[in-house]
Amino acid sequence: MSIKILGLNKQEVYKLTIDLNELLANFQVYYQNLRGLHWNIKGKSFFELHVKFEELYTDAQEKVDLVAERILTLEGTPLHTFEDYLALASIQTGKSISQDVEAVQLIVKSLDKLIEIERNILERSDAANDEGTNSLMSDFIAEQEKTIWMMKAWLA
């Protein structure tokens, strides 16, 4: 008889917590990028983007918490140091970006990467019958796809 966590195979859950920690690390870099964009944006789009970046970093902060809590629910330990985040994250850090187009392009690239990670987690969580993680990833993906559409419309 295999060991279960929340009725799920413990080994599959362990793999999910590793993937979720990768997502957490990338979300933390994305979040910090958004803070920097919010602080440093300049130009004629300042007022609209300053507000939009705050909206996005507030949403990212909520998602960071949801991912960490999901890891804890699955009896894992969420990463919590910048050292760990930077070692694991694949999202580009956006240093000293102040121009509107470059800022929005960074957001689109970052969201593309987050969705890629989330789709991988969704495949693994689906195979593990982990409906809680499935639901979380599906919600994230749907929201982020819409944000990408809007950002690309702004860039056009």
N, C-alpha and C positions, 0 to 999 in steps of 0.2 A: 504494500500500500504506500503510495507516494504521500509526502508531506504537503499539506495545503495551507495557503494563506488566503483568507476570505473565499474559500472554496476553489482557489486557483492553484495550479501546480507551482510549488515553491521555486523550482529552478527557472521556470518561465517568468515568474514574477521578478526574480533577481535580475534577469536579463533586461526586463522592462525598466527596473530602477536605474540601471546603467544608462540606458537610452534616455530616460527622463532627466538624469543628471546632465547629459550632454545638451539636452534642450534647455535646461535651467541655465547652464553656463552661457549658451548662446543668447538666451533672453536677457541675461544680466549685461552682456556686452551691448546688445541692442538698446536696452534701457539707458545705459550710460551714454551711448551715442546720441540718443534722443535728448537727453539732458544737455549735452554739449551743443547740439544743434539749436535747441531752444534758447540757450544763453548767448550763442555767438552769431545767430542769423543777422544778416544786414541786407540793406537794399529795399527796393520798392515793394517787395513781398513780405517785409518784416512783420507787419501787423497780422496778416492772415496766417503766416507760417509759425510765428511765435505761439499763437493760440493753438494751432493744429499740433505742433510738436508737444505742447503740454498735454493735450488730449491723448496723444499717442503714448507718451511716457507714463501717464497715469494708468492707461490700459495695460501697458507692459508690466508695470509694477504689480497690478492685480494678477496678471497671468503668472508672474514669477511666484507669487504666493500660492496660487492654485497648483502649480507644478510641484513646488516644495511640499505642499500638503498631500498631494497625491503620492509622492515618494514615501512620505511618512505613513500614509494609509496602507501602502504596500510593504510596510515594515522595513523600509530602507532608510538611508541617511542622506539628506540633501547636502550637496556641496555648499560651502558658505564662505569661501575665501576668494579674494580676487586672484590669487595665485592659481587656484584650481580652475577658476573660470577661464583665465587667459590660456592656460595649458590645454584646455579641452575645447574651447570655442573655435569655430571656423568662420564666424562672421568677422568681417573686416572692421577694425577700429577706425572711427572717423575723427581724426585729430585735426583741430583748427579749421574746420569747415564752416565757412560763413556765407557762401553763395547759395542762392535758392536752388538752382538746378542740381548742383553737386549734392546738396543735402537731400533732396527728394530722390535722386538716383541711389544714394546710399540706403535710404529707407527701402526702396523697391528691392535692391539686391539682398538686403538683410531679411526682408519678409520672404523672398524666394527661398532663401536658405532655411529659415525657420519652417516653412511649409514642407520642404524636402525632409527635414528631420521628423516633423510631425507625421508625415505620410509613412515613413519607415516605422515609427512607433505604432501608428494605426494598424499597419500590417501585422506587427508582432502582437499587439494587444488583441486584435481580432482572432489570431491563431490561438491565443491563450484564453479566449472567451472572457476577456476582461472588459466588461461593458462600461465600467467607470472610466477607464482610461480612453476607451473608444469614444465615449461621449465628449470627454474633454478635448481630445484631439479634433474631432469633427467640428465642434464649436469654434475652436481656434482657427482651423483651416478656413471655414466659411467666412469668418470676420476678416481674416487677413487677405483672402482673395478679393474681397470687396475693397479693402484699403489699397491693394495694389492697383486695381482697376481705377480707383479715384486718383491715385498718385500718377499713373500713366496718363490719365486724361488731363491732369494739370500740366504734365510735361509736354503734351502734344502741341 
